[in-house]
Amino acid sequence: MGKPETASYEVVSVDEETKSVVTKLTGPDGEEEEGTAILDGDKMSLINGGITLPVVRISEKLFKQLFPE
């Protein structure tokens, strides 16, 4: 895994009809990037730069196994 970095995000807009949230991410170097998340029940898709990444929901137990502290 890579080195952790700190970033901040701002919610730019929320559209309840399309179930989407647009956020602006500001990286540690000050570079800004916008992205969209579409939430539909247990399904989520992240969209950025024309690329869509479906995200699969996992349990807290599995998350802790994959990313131990």
N, C-alpha and C positions, 0 to 999 in steps of 0.2 A: 504494500500500500504506500501511497505517497505521503508527503509531509502535510500535516493538518494546517489549514490556513483559516484566518478569521475573515468573515465577510458579513455584510449587513444586507437586509432586503426591505423593500417598501412595497406595500400593496398599492398598485396603481389604479386598478378597477376590479369590480366584482360584477358578474352578469349572472343573476340567478336563473334566467331563462335558459342559457346555454350551459349553466353549471361550470363557468370558467372564472379563473382568477388570474389577472395579469400582475406580475411582480417585476420590480427592478432590483437587480442584484448589484451591489457595489463591492468589488474585490479589494484585497489589501493594497493593491497598487492604485486604487481609485477608479479603475476602469468599470464602466457601467454596462449592464446587459439586461435586456428585458426577456421575459419568458412567460409562457402561459401554462397553467395547470387546469385540466378538465377533470372534475370530480363527479363520479356517478356511482353512488353506492359504495361497493368495495373496490371499484375500479378507478384508477387514476392514470392520466396520460400527461407527460410533460412535453411541451412543444417549444422548440427554440431553433431559430435559423432554418426552418423548413424540415427539421428532423423531429419525429414523434417517437417518444420513448414510453411504452406502456410499463407501468409499475405494478408489481404483484404485491398484494397484501400478505404479510407474514405475521406470525404470532410474536408476542414479546419474548417468549422463551427462545424461539429460533433466532431472533435478532440478537439476544444476549450471547447465544452460542457463536454467531458469526462475528460479532463485534464486542468481545469481552473487554472490560475496563482494565 
